[in-house]
């Protein structure tokens, strides 16, 4: 049995990534693929409990980073790795690129420490493909305001999200073979077409 593929979706809050995950899952299942959708922080009972702390309790950047990677370790060990080993395509709403963008870029936390945590926790595991939904932070803020009450991260000032966006751009520049920029400001059908094309290239499925 061939291993499954690991596809992650990234972007600042309001960029539109989440709305395409279920659509992609349905499309892949129609192509005969086994698909698991999950998210970070979260994806397991323990990781979801840690997510609640991260989103609603005040803490410093190091504590945030440690909780994120603790949740990620449990998620990898109990959900992601078993699914990939069983030949399932895993679609994950955020992964480690978000940690480098939010804690590294947004909070200004030490990237060397994040890199060490990444090495310890992931043991070489990286996504096969990452779709980065890039959007101007001002437009993203307008979308968030119209959609829901903000959590602790979504309530940050616009400059925070500019730094997060810069963090994503730096990460994409360092992993251009894995991370594909998606224009989050484009029309929904254009964004969907970009998503389909990237995943078709990776998996070899028909559009």
C-alpha positions as CSV (number, residue, x, y, z in Angstrom):
1,X,0.0,0.0,0.0
2,X,1.4,3.4,-0.9
3,X,1.6,6.1,1.7
4,X,-1.0,8.9,1.8
5,X,-0.2,12.5,1.0
6,X,-0.1,15.3,3.5
7,X,-1.6,18.6,2.3
8,X,-1.7,21.7,4.6
9,X,-3.6,25.0,4.2
10,X,-2.1,28.2,5.6
11,X,-2.9,31.9,5.8
12,X,-3.9,34.6,8.2
13,X,-7.3,34.6,9.7
14,X,-9.9,35.6,7.1
15,X,-7.8,34.6,4.1
16,X,-10.4,32.0,3.0
17,X,-8.5,28.8,3.3
18,X,-10.9,27.0,5.5
19,X,-13.8,27.3,3.1
20,X,-11.9,25.3,0.5
21,X,-10.8,22.3,2.6
22,X,-14.2,20.6,2.7
23,X,-14.7,21.3,-1.0
24,X,-11.3,19.7,-1.8
25,X,-12.1,16.7,0.4
26,X,-15.4,16.1,-1.4
27,X,-13.7,16.5,-4.8
28,X,-11.0,14.0,-3.8
29,X,-13.5,11.5,-2.5
30,X,-15.3,11.7,-5.8
31,X,-12.0,10.7,-7.4
32,X,-11.9,7.6,-5.2
33,X,-9.4,9.0,-2.7
34,X,-9.5,8.2,1.0
35,X,-9.4,11.6,2.8
36,X,-9.1,12.8,6.3
37,X,-9.7,16.5,7.2
38,X,-8.2,17.8,10.5
39,X,-6.9,21.1,12.0
40,X,-4.2,22.6,14.1
41,X,-4.1,23.4,16.9
42,X,-6.4,20.5,17.4
43,X,-7.3,17.2,15.8
44,X,-7.3,15.0,18.9
45,X,-9.1,15.4,22.3
46,X,-5.8,16.5,24.0
47,X,-4.9,18.9,21.2
48,X,-8.4,20.4,21.2
49,X,-8.1,21.1,24.9
50,X,-4.8,22.8,24.3
51,X,-6.4,24.8,21.5
52,X,-8.9,26.2,23.9
53,X,-6.2,27.4,26.2
54,X,-4.2,29.0,23.3
55,X,-7.2,30.8,21.9
56,X,-8.6,32.2,25.2
57,X,-6.0,32.3,27.9
58,X,-3.3,35.0,28.1
59,X,0.3,33.7,27.9
60,X,3.7,34.6,26.5
61,X,5.2,33.5,23.2
62,X,7.3,30.7,24.6
63,X,4.3,29.2,26.3
64,X,2.2,29.5,23.2
65,X,5.0,27.8,21.2
66,X,5.3,24.9,23.6
67,X,1.6,24.3,23.7
68,X,1.3,24.4,19.9
69,X,4.1,21.8,19.6
70,X,2.7,19.6,22.4
71,X,-0.6,19.6,20.5
72,X,1.2,18.9,17.3
73,X,3.1,16.0,18.7
74,X,-0.1,14.3,19.9
75,X,-1.8,15.1,16.6
76,X,1.0,13.6,14.5
77,X,1.4,10.5,16.7
78,X,-2.3,9.6,17.0
79,X,-3.9,10.9,13.8
80,X,-1.7,12.1,11.0
81,X,1.0,9.4,10.8
82,X,-1.4,6.5,11.1
83,X,-3.6,8.0,8.4
84,X,-0.7,8.5,6.1
85,X,0.6,5.0,6.7
86,X,-2.9,3.6,5.8
87,X,-2.8,5.4,2.4
88,X,-5.2,8.3,3.3
89,X,-4.8,11.8,2.0
90,X,-4.6,14.1,5.0
91,X,-5.9,17.7,4.6
92,X,-4.9,19.8,7.6
93,X,-6.0,23.4,8.4
94,X,-2.7,24.8,9.5
95,X,0.5,23.1,10.5
96,X,4.1,24.3,11.5
97,X,4.2,27.1,8.9
98,X,1.5,28.8,11.1
99,X,3.7,28.5,14.1
100,X,6.6,30.3,12.4
101,X,4.2,32.9,11.0
102,X,2.2,33.6,14.2
103,X,4.7,33.0,17.0
104,X,7.8,33.7,15.0
105,X,6.5,36.6,12.8
106,X,3.6,37.9,14.8
107,X,5.1,37.6,18.3
108,X,8.7,38.0,17.2
109,X,9.7,34.8,19.0
110,X,13.1,33.2,18.4
111,X,13.0,31.3,15.1
112,X,16.0,29.1,16.2
113,X,13.9,27.8,19.1
114,X,11.0,27.1,16.8
115,X,13.3,25.2,14.5
116,X,14.6,23.1,17.3
117,X,11.0,22.3,18.5
118,X,10.1,21.5,14.9
119,X,13.0,19.0,14.6
120,X,12.2,17.3,18.0
121,X,8.4,17.1,17.4
122,X,8.2,16.3,13.7
123,X,11.2,14.1,13.3
124,X,11.5,15.1,9.6
125,X,7.8,15.1,8.8
126,X,6.8,17.9,6.5
127,X,3.7,18.3,4.3
128,X,3.9,17.1,0.7
129,X,2.1,20.3,-0.4
130,X,1.2,23.5,1.4
131,X,-1.3,26.0,0.0
132,X,-0.7,29.4,1.4
133,X,-3.8,31.7,1.0
134,X,-2.2,35.1,0.9
135,X,-4.4,38.2,1.6
136,X,-3.8,41.8,2.6
137,X,-4.4,42.0,6.4
138,X,-6.8,44.9,6.0
139,X,-9.1,43.0,3.8
140,X,-8.7,39.9,6.0
141,X,-9.8,42.1,9.0
142,X,-12.9,43.2,7.2
143,X,-13.8,39.6,6.5
144,X,-13.3,38.5,10.1
145,X,-15.4,41.3,11.4
146,X,-18.3,40.3,9.2
147,X,-18.0,36.6,10.1
148,X,-17.6,36.1,13.9
149,X,-16.5,37.3,17.3
150,X,-12.7,37.4,17.5
151,X,-10.6,35.0,19.6
152,X,-7.3,36.0,21.3
153,X,-5.4,35.9,18.0
154,X,-8.1,37.4,15.8
155,X,-8.4,40.4,18.1
156,X,-4.8,41.4,17.5
157,X,-4.1,44.7,15.7
158,X,-3.6,44.9,12.0
159,X,0.2,45.3,12.3
160,X,0.4,41.9,14.0
161,X,-1.2,40.3,11.0
162,X,1.2,42.2,8.7
163,X,4.1,40.6,10.6
164,X,2.3,37.2,10.4
165,X,2.0,37.7,6.6
166,X,5.7,38.5,6.4
167,X,6.4,35.3,8.4
168,X,4.5,33.3,5.9
169,X,6.3,34.9,3.0
170,X,9.7,34.1,4.6
171,X,8.7,30.5,5.2
172,X,7.4,30.2,1.6
173,X,10.7,31.7,0.3
174,X,12.7,29.1,2.2
175,X,10.5,26.2,1.0
176,X,9.4,27.2,-2.5
177,X,9.3,23.5,-3.7
178,X,6.5,22.8,-1.1
179,X,4.6,26.0,-0.5
180,X,2.4,27.4,-3.2
181,X,1.0,30.9,-2.9
182,X,-2.7,31.2,-3.5
183,X,-4.2,34.7,-4.2
184,X,-6.7,35.0,-1.4
185,X,-8.2,38.2,-3.0
186,X,-9.2,36.4,-6.2
187,X,-12.7,35.4,-7.0
188,X,-13.8,32.2,-5.3
189,X,-13.9,30.1,-8.5
190,X,-10.4,31.3,-9.4
191,X,-9.1,30.3,-6.0
192,X,-10.7,26.9,-6.4
193,X,-9.1,26.5,-9.8
194,X,-5.7,27.2,-8.3
195,X,-6.3,24.7,-5.5
196,X,-7.4,22.0,-7.9
197,X,-4.5,22.5,-10.2
198,X,-2.0,22.2,-7.4
199,X,-3.5,19.1,-5.9
200,X,-4.0,17.5,-9.3
201,X,-0.3,18.0,-10.0
202,X,0.6,16.3,-6.6
203,X,-1.8,13.4,-6.7
204,X,-2.3,12.9,-10.4
205,X,-6.1,13.0,-10.2
206,X,-8.4,14.3,-13.0
207,X,-10.0,17.7,-12.7
